[in-house]
């Protein structure tokens, strides 16, 4: 076996392998032997036909294909050992020739990350004061939640709930059909299309209407941007919400003893949410700053793996997993390849963030103890004893345990950096 290697950009190595004729012959014989065990010829039991007859029956191309399935991975493993190459993931392999057998492997190598001077970064955590208006807004939402619906004989207004038959079409294709569906006529609603609710205002029970709506060019779902849809609606019933008074009875329905306690609970909840939002906002800004001042070089396979993770995350929202996601994309006239391309920018950001944070964790000697791991695992199973043992069992396996360890290390690093850049840590 002859090997040559050449460094490529983005932490990759081009590894060229040429097999000697004697090595190829060994694998061709192995391929024929494997095929002979699976082939049944007339007059012979399965796997008992002479090799010469099997070779005539299946042909040289089938034998070569079988040989390559064993030759390439084994030759690749020998080659990276000979060249002292340490891959971080599976290579992309291309068969160059078959006489002699020559193949090329693009080998992904360890990323090269140099963080900037993160100790000089200065950022402030945002603050949010919860106002009476914020609290009153939540109370108004609770009033809507506890309100009752009463039929009315008048024109539809924003805020009403209607029962209707709704059909939506794109050209001749029916994309929406709902019978006796309940629909809240909310001003600014984007479902099933922006402007749909406004078209219903002024109609009455038993009215029929038909109209076209075009999605805005800047609509969030790009596959719908600029598209024209036709709708027909038959109004079956109109109801308005009767809202309750805000008093102690109302507060008890909302889980508090009185109005003052309810307001205090709302304020505490809003403050917690606001602080969580500000923390995420701060961390995103910090990570962006760290990435901008760092030098990063890494193999493209890391982005592909992160896209795989993102697709799997999305698939969990569908009862039939990836098939459900593919059906959803198909209905939106989009292929999985197109969707993966849409995810590429976000996946790249995720990879960069992970690599920079991991490198800083290494430089800062951030450690994760077994106690940290066990505490994290127990936090996952808290309150769900039915799944506790199975979850604990998962994290006895090396790969999930290592993944959890990395996540904890990055969280610890973020806490450390937050103290540094906000001036809570005097360490320089």
C-alpha positions, -999 to 999 in steps of 0.1 A, spaced: 0 0 0 13 34 -10 1 65 9 5 102 4 -11 130 23 -16 167 18 -29 194 42 -61 211 31 -79 242 44 -104 240 73 -85 215 93 -87 186 67 -62 162 53 -63 147 18 -51 111 22 -44 92 -11 -41 54 -9 -29 31 -37 -32 -7 -32 -6 -31 -43 -18 -59 -66 -11 -86 -40 -32 -67 -15 -60 -63 -40 -59 -100 -48 -63 -109 -12 -94 -88 -8 -108 -101 -42 -104 -136 -28 -121 -125 4 -149 -109 -16 -155 -141 -36 -155 -162 -4 -181 -140 12 -203 -141 -19 -200 -178 -22 -215 -182 13 -246 -163 2 -251 -176 -34 -272 -207 -42 -265 -223 -76 -286 -251 -92 -274 -285 -79 -256 -271 -49 -267 -263 -14 -265 -226 -4 -228 -217 2 -215 -250 -12 -209 -242 -48 -173 -242 -60 -157 -207 -61 -150 -210 -98 -187 -214 -106 -197 -186 -82 -172 -163 -99 -187 -171 -133 -222 -166 -119 -218 -133 -101 -191 -117 -123 -160 -97 -115 -178 -65 -108 -199 -79 -80 -167 -95 -65 -149 -62 -67 -178 -44 -50 -178 -69 -22 -140 -67 -19 -141 -28 -17 -166 -29 12 -138 -46 33 -107 -32 16 -114 5 18 -122 8 56 -94 -15 66 -69 2 42 -80 36 55 -74 25 92 -39 12 82 -32 44 63 -40 69 91 -19 49 115 10 49 90 7 87 85 0 94 122 -33 111 114 -59 116 142 -93 120 126 -122 135 147 -149 120 125 -156 97 96 -139 107 63 -154 114 29 -140 87 6 -139 88 -32 -128 58 -53 -104 71 -79 -94 40 -98 -97 2 -98 -66 -9 -117 -48 -4 -94 -73 4 -67 -68 40 -56 -90 60 -33 -89 94 -17 -101 102 18 -108 137 31 -100 134 68 -114 159 93 -89 169 119 -90 186 153 -102 223 150 -77 251 155 -91 276 178 -74 307 192 -96 328 215 -91 366 215 -84 384 247 -117 376 264 -105 390 297 -106 425 283 -143 422 272 -167 444 291 -205 440 290 -234 449 312 -263 427 320 -296 444 311 -322 452 337 -360 451 336 -384 468 361 -418 452 363 -445 479 361 -481 480 370 -489 480 333 -470 447 329 -490 432 358 -523 445 345 -516 430 310 -513 395 326 -545 401 346 -563 410 313 -550 377 298 -564 359 329 -597 377 324 -598 364 289 -589 329 301 -617 328 327 -642 346 306 -674 330 293 -686 328 257 -721 340 249 -739 339 215 -746 373 201 -768 385 171 -746 413 157 -717 420 134 -684 403 141 -659 424 160 -622 418 169 -621 397 201 -651 375 191 -651 338 188 -668 324 157 -678 289 146 -672 286 109 -664 263 79 -631 275 64 -615 263 32 -582 275 19 -567 269 -16 -535 276 -35 -547 275 -70 -567 243 -73 -549 226 -44 -569 225 -12 -545 233 17 -569 239 45 -604 225 53 -621 230 87 -657 222 95 -674 239 125 -640 251 137 -637 277 165 -617 308 154 -608 338 175 -610 370 154 -579 386 168 -566 419 154 -531 413 139 -535 375 138 -513 358 112 -533 325 111 -543 311 87 -529 341 68 -522 378 77 -553 398 72 -577 368 75 -593 380 107 -599 415 94 -618 401 65 -644 386 89 -651 418 108 -686 431 100 -700 397 89 -729 380 107 -741 346 115 -750 326 83 -730 350 61 -707 335 34 -676 352 21 -647 345 -3 -615 365 -6 -578 362 -17 -548 370 6 -512 373 -3 -485 366 22 -460 395 27 -427 392 10 -409 394 44 -431 367 60 -413 346 86 -419 313 68 -400 319 35 -419 292 17 -451 312 20 -436 346 12 -454 364 -17 -478 334 -22 -515 340 -31 -542 319 -13 -579 319 -17 -603 314 12 -640 307 15 -657 311 49 -693 303 61 -701 319 95 -721 294 117 -722 313 150 -708 344 167 -699 346 204 -684 373 225 -664 370 257 -679 381 289 -650 390 312 -651 386 350 -645 414 375 -611 415 392 -619 406 428 -608 381 454 -631 354 439 -613 360 406 -579 357 424 -589 324 440 -598 310 405 -563 320 395 -547 302 425 -543 331 450 -560 340 482 -567 376 471 -560 402 445 -529 416 462 -513 381 465 -522 374 428 -504 406 417 -474 397 438 -472 363 422 -476 378 387 -448 403 395 -425 375 407 -432 354 377 -427 383 353 -394 392 370 -381 356 367 -390 355 330 -375 389 324 -342 379 341 -341 347 321 -346 366 289 -320 392 298 -295 364 307 -300 347 273 -297 381 255 -265 388 274 -250 354 268 -258 356 231 -241 390 229 -211 377 248 -207 346 226 -210 368 195 -183 391 208 -160 361 216 -165 346 182 -157 379 164 -124 383 182 -113 347 179 -95 328 152 -115 296 142 -106 269 117 -126 237 117 -137 209 93 -171 213 76 -182 179 89 -189 196 123 -215 218 106 -231 188 90 -233 170 123 -249 200 140 -274 202 111 -282 165 119 -288 174 155 -311 203 146 -331 181 122 -335 155 149 -346 182 174 -373 193 149 -383 157 142 -392 152 179 -421 176 173 -438 151 150 -454 118 160 -436 99 133 -403 117 137 -382 125 106 -410 111 83 -434 136 98 -409 164 93 -403 154 57 -441 153 50 -444 188 65 -416 200 43 -432 183 13 -464 202 19 -444 234 20 -429 225 -14 -394 221 1 -370 192 1 -349 180 31 -318 192 13 -332 227 9 -342 227 46 -307 216 56 -293 244 36 -316 268 55 -303 255 88 -266 259 78 -261 294 91 -276 286 125 -256 254 127 -224 272 119 -231 297 147 -237 268 171 -205 251 162 -184 283 165 -200 290 199 -192 255 212 -156 255 199 -148 289 214 -164 281 248 -147 247 249 -113 263 242 -118 289 269 -129 262 293 -96 244 285 -75 275 290 -93 284 323 -89 248 334 -126 244 341 -133 211 358 -164 189 360 -165 165 389 -184 133 392 -205 151 418 -214 177 392 -224 150 368 -245 131 393 -263 163 404 -271 171 368 -285 136 362 -306 137 394 -319 171 383 -332 155 351 -351 128 369 -364 148 397 -402 143 400 -402 115 374 -393 83 392 -409 62 365 -381 71 341 -354 77 367 -336 44 363 -336 44 325 -322 80 324 -295 71 350 -286 40 329 -282 61 297 -256 83 315 -235 53 326 -226 50 289 -194 68 278 -208 89 250 -238 104 268 -218 109 299 -190 127 280 -216 149 262 -232 159 296 -197 166 310 -190 190 281 -224 207 286 -217 213 323 -182 226 315 -196 251 290 -222 263 315 -195 267 341 -174 286 316 -203 309 308 -208 316 345 -170 324 349 -170 347 318 -202 365 330 -184 374 362 -153 385 343 -169 407 317 -194 424 342 -166 432 366 -177 407 393 -144 389 392 -111 408 398 -91 380 382 -70 393 353 
